[in-house]
Amino acid sequence: QVQLVESGGGLVQAGGSLRLSCAASGSIFSINAMDWYRQASGKQRELVAGITRGGSTNYTDSVMGRFTISKNIFMNTVYLQMNSLKPEDTAVYYCHTLVGIRNYWGTGTLVTVSS
């Protein structure tokens, strides 16, 4: 069992920055990768960025160069540094991990970017 709790969302003006955190607890030794997803109102949930235990990262094209995913050495906290935020980044951001065949999700944190 893995529990994920996001924090750090809020309201920011376009061009501003936010840093999201995801705290994992439970069987963290079984986590090999963690991801950030987001879901805007009326849209499907999409993958934003991912990081492996070894530190490899991937990003969706729309956030490349603006967002940075990182983790601590224990892989129990993952961060998403978001810079140069745009109104289209407004969404609920979710932390996710896959352990075996089971998906684990946090409850999400809302990011609102005003123009």
Legacy VTK file of the C-alpha trace (Angstrom):
# vtk DataFile Version 3.0
C-alpha trace
ASCII
DATASET POLYDATA
POINTS 115 float
0.000 0.000 0.000
1.172 3.480 -0.913
-0.372 6.786 0.129
0.286 9.990 -1.810
-0.438 13.507 -0.579
0.058 16.582 -2.747
0.582 20.135 -1.558
1.675 23.497 -2.886
-1.129 24.451 -5.211
-2.700 27.875 -5.248
-3.476 30.983 -7.252
-0.700 32.655 -9.202
-0.500 35.241 -11.952
0.658 34.311 -15.411
4.439 34.257 -15.538
4.693 33.274 -11.898
5.974 30.134 -10.231
4.734 27.433 -7.916
6.344 24.368 -6.396
4.233 21.284 -5.846
5.216 18.528 -3.450
4.052 14.924 -3.264
4.716 13.006 -0.070
4.603 9.230 -0.323
4.163 6.892 2.619
3.648 3.194 3.103
5.592 0.760 0.939
7.860 3.384 -0.585
10.603 0.817 -1.166
8.394 -0.600 -3.925
8.186 2.702 -5.817
10.347 2.821 -8.938
8.878 5.892 -10.577
6.475 8.712 -9.799
4.551 11.042 -12.047
2.608 14.259 -12.038
-0.640 14.360 -13.968
-3.075 17.204 -14.359
-6.719 17.518 -15.256
-8.246 20.759 -16.426
-11.987 21.335 -16.191
-13.774 19.423 -18.925
-10.605 17.734 -20.163
-8.965 14.363 -19.761
-6.241 13.786 -17.246
-2.810 14.106 -18.880
0.709 13.171 -17.920
2.831 16.216 -17.141
6.162 14.806 -15.958
7.701 11.651 -14.551
10.833 10.626 -12.707
12.393 7.264 -11.979
14.242 6.149 -8.873
17.427 6.469 -10.926
16.624 10.074 -11.750
15.538 9.795 -15.357
12.869 12.324 -16.243
10.314 12.910 -18.958
7.985 15.807 -19.723
5.044 16.505 -21.922
5.931 18.942 -24.692
3.779 21.781 -23.380
5.768 22.094 -20.130
9.251 21.339 -21.452
11.674 24.025 -20.322
9.228 25.492 -17.815
8.586 22.643 -15.358
11.154 20.569 -13.499
10.440 17.331 -11.674
12.776 16.202 -8.914
12.838 13.844 -5.953
14.602 13.300 -2.698
17.102 10.486 -2.257
14.579 8.260 -0.500
11.983 8.552 -3.282
9.367 9.469 -0.706
8.966 13.055 -1.855
8.657 14.277 -5.415
8.520 17.911 -6.457
7.262 19.780 -9.488
8.792 23.220 -9.917
6.583 25.181 -12.272
7.928 28.393 -13.784
6.566 30.775 -16.400
3.073 29.570 -15.647
0.352 30.146 -18.220
-3.441 30.260 -17.827
-3.605 26.972 -19.727
-1.652 25.330 -16.892
-4.715 25.772 -14.686
-5.754 22.320 -13.500
-5.883 19.944 -10.597
-2.461 18.336 -10.330
-2.217 14.731 -9.181
0.692 12.659 -7.986
0.746 9.074 -9.259
2.752 5.907 -8.993
2.360 2.397 -10.328
3.381 -0.483 -8.081
3.033 -3.822 -9.787
-0.319 -3.558 -11.523
-1.850 -1.180 -9.025
-2.165 2.549 -9.620
-1.962 4.922 -6.682
-3.199 8.506 -6.856
-3.201 11.443 -4.526
-6.309 13.566 -4.068
-4.861 16.415 -6.082
-3.936 20.039 -5.566
-5.507 22.886 -7.522
-3.336 25.258 -9.514
-5.023 28.361 -10.891
-3.116 30.714 -13.169
-4.746 34.069 -13.773
-4.117 36.104 -16.895
LINES 1 116
115 0 1 2 3 4 5 6 7 8 9 10 11 12 13 14 15 16 17 18 19 20 21 22 23 24 25 26 27 28 29 30 31 32 33 34 35 36 37 38 39 40 41 42 43 44 45 46 47 48 49 50 51 52 53 54 55 56 57 58 59 60 61 62 63 64 65 66 67 68 69 70 71 72 73 74 75 76 77 78 79 80 81 82 83 84 85 86 87 88 89 90 91 92 93 94 95 96 97 98 99 100 101 102 103 104 105 106 107 108 109 110 111 112 113 114
